[in-house]
Structures are given as structure tokens and as C-alpha cells.
């Protein structure tokens, strides 16, 4: 569910930045990489230039993060760049270097390189 919420937010942000009309919200009970692509295509926009994909790597050994296999198709389709924010508290995600280490551990198969 968190993965779908993250993608819906991405879609809303893209649409709001490109149009002045009310945002359309797309929802799906199916949570899959294929469904993410379908929702992106429903926006009927051409993404130009640099595309940022906000992700959440979660804590090391945690279970709340966007899986690389889930993100691979949208990453390749948009030629995007992953964006992550350092945590404001001390811990496993408070520096860029720590984020990179966690990302490497999560993406053991180098799906999104």
C-alpha cells in the first residue's frame, strides 16, 4: 500500500506542476510495477528533461521501503533519477553515505543501476 501511495503522490506532483486545472487522482488495488506504468500513462503527459523519482529506502533490515524490482520499470521508462532525503535524526539514514550503503544492500541484484 505504501508503494502505491508513493506513486500516486508522484503522479499528482507531476500533473500539478504541468497543469493549472484540478488534479486527477488515480487509484488501483493492484500493486505492481505494471500498474505503476499504466497509471503514469493515464496522465497523458510527456516527461521532458530530468525526472526525479522520490523513494524511501527505509532503515537497514527494515521492511518499509520501495523495492528495487517494484521501481525498475518506472525508473527505466522515465530515465529518472532517484531522490532520497536524509533523516533529521541520528541513525542509519542521516547522511548521504549511509543512504547509499542501505540502497546497495536493498538492491543486491543491481536492478536499478
C-alpha positions in Angstrom: 0.0 0.0 0.0 2.9 2.4 0.8 4.3 1.8 -2.6 1.0 2.7 -4.3 0.6 5.8 -2.1 4.1 6.9 -3.1 3.3 6.5 -6.8 0.0 8.3 -6.5 1.8 11.2 -4.9 4.4 11.2 -7.7 1.6 11.4 -10.3 -0.2 14.2 -8.5 3.0 16.2 -8.3 3.8 15.8 -11.9 0.3 16.7 -13.0 0.1 19.7 -10.7 3.4 21.1 -12.0 2.3 20.8 -15.6 -1.3 22.0 -15.5 -3.5 24.6 -13.8 -6.6 22.5 -13.7 -7.7 20.3 -10.8 -5.7 17.2 -10.2 -6.9 13.8 -11.2 -6.3 11.1 -8.7 -5.8 7.5 -9.9 -6.1 4.6 -7.5 -5.5 0.9 -8.0 -6.0 -2.1 -5.7 -3.3 -3.8 -7.8 0.1 -3.1 -6.5 2.6 -3.9 -9.2 5.3 -2.4 -11.4 3.0 -2.9 -14.5 0.2 -0.9 -12.8 2.5 1.9 -12.0 3.3 2.2 -15.7 -0.4 2.1 -16.6 -1.1 4.9 -14.1 1.7 7.0 -15.5 0.4 6.5 -19.0 -3.1 7.7 -17.8 -1.6 11.1 -17.1 -1.1 11.5 -20.8 1.9 13.7 -20.5 5.4 13.6 -21.9 8.0 13.8 -19.3 10.8 16.0 -20.6 14.2 16.8 -19.1 15.3 15.5 -15.8 12.8 13.3 -13.9 13.1 12.9 -10.2 11.7 9.8 -8.5 11.2 10.2 -4.8 11.9 7.0 -3.0 12.1 5.8 0.6 15.0 3.4 1.4 13.8 2.7 4.9 16.0 1.6 7.7 18.6 -1.2 7.4 16.9 -4.6 7.8 13.5 -2.8 7.8 10.5 -3.7 5.7 9.1 -0.3 4.8 10.8 0.7 1.6 10.1 0.7 -2.1 11.6 -2.5 -3.5 14.0 -2.1 -6.5 12.1 -4.7 -8.5 9.0 -2.7 -8.0 10.7 0.5 -9.1 12.8 -0.8 -12.0 10.2 -0.4 -14.8 9.3 3.2 -13.9 12.9 4.0 -13.5 13.8 2.8 -16.9 10.7 4.2 -18.6 11.3 7.7 -17.3 15.1 7.6 -17.4 14.7 9.0 -13.9 17.0 9.8 -11.0 16.2 8.6 -7.6 15.8 11.2 -4.9 16.0 10.5 -1.2 16.2 12.8 1.8 18.4 12.3 4.8 16.7 11.8 8.1 16.7 14.6 10.6 17.5 12.3 13.4 20.7 10.3 14.2 20.6 6.9 12.8 21.1 4.8 9.7 19.8 7.4 7.2 21.2 10.7 8.5 23.9 11.1 5.8 24.1 10.6 2.1 26.8 7.9 2.5 24.6 5.9 4.9 21.7 6.1 2.4 24.0 4.8 -0.4 25.1 1.9 1.7 21.5 1.0 2.6 20.5 1.3 -1.1 23.3 -1.1 -2.1 22.1 -3.7 0.4 18.5 -3.4 -0.7 19.3 -3.6 -4.4 21.6 -6.6 -4.3 20.8 -7.6 -7.9 21.6 -4.1 -9.2 18.2 -3.8 -10.8 18.3 0.0 -10.8 21.8 1.0 -11.8 
